[in-house]
Amino acid sequence: MNNSKYVCPKCGNTQYETDEFRATGGFLSKVFDVQSKKFVTVTCTNCKYTEIYKASSSMLGNIFDLFTN
């Protein structure tokens, strides 16, 4: 993706990729294999520096909007 608002803090590149992953929250989440925490990643396509943002389902769109508006 190319966007003029995103600038990698390590190398200054303006191209990035986004992705998401889920993780368990606590002991019971691990026992029942429930991934209750959602995270969004923004990765520089040049140096692979990655920023991780904790997000809920409704916040996911807001994080993408931050980089696309």
Buried (B, 14 or more C-beta within 10 A) or exposed (E): EEEEEBEBEEEEBBEBEBEEEEEBEEEEBEEEEEEEBBBBBBBBEBEEBEBEBEBEEEEBEEBBEBEEE
